[in-house]
Amino acid sequence: MANSNNKLKAYVRYDGTGRVIAGSLILQRSKPKVGNWQEIDANECCNPTTTTTTTTEAPVTTTTTSTSTSTSTSTSTSTSTSTSTTSTTTTAGPECFCYTVDNQTAGPLDYTYTDCGSEVPTSTAIQADTISIVCSSTAVTGDDGLIITGGTSSCNNAEGCI
């Protein structure tokens, strides 16, 4: 781990929770006696590290991968390089939820939802004293007097809501 240019070694100090104390990097021949000091590689520019983060949600439709490299030099003549790779995954189609539409009035009323199979906004009438169950990818809206509940259970179609 020693600096190949001379006999100095690089040390950083850690706090009580195990985190590096910012600005604590020093170069000297031996480890300091006071504090939690650990020797680090003084030639990080020549030893790149790779960090990979992958996020996955099913079903998978698209994967995008990007790689970036950055180099910075501090005034203590220490140079570091880091390389990271990130994979991002997207899913197909919106999530659908079950809704109950309850018409407790004396006449027919209208409500609107987005059909999960076709993703087409649909307006329909509901007769008096009737309850309808729909699977929608958007919030169900309707005329005053309708009692619309749900939107918390996932579904593929209205039959999956029962």
Secondary structure, 3 states (H helix, E strand, C coil): CCCCCCCCEEEEEECCCCCECCCCCEEECCCCCCCEEEEECCCHHHCCEEEEEECCCCCEEEEEEEEEEEEEECCCCCEEEEEEEEEEEEECCCCCEEEEEEECCCCCEEEEEEECCCCCEEEEEECCCEEEEEEECCCCEECCCEEEEEEEEECCCHHHHC
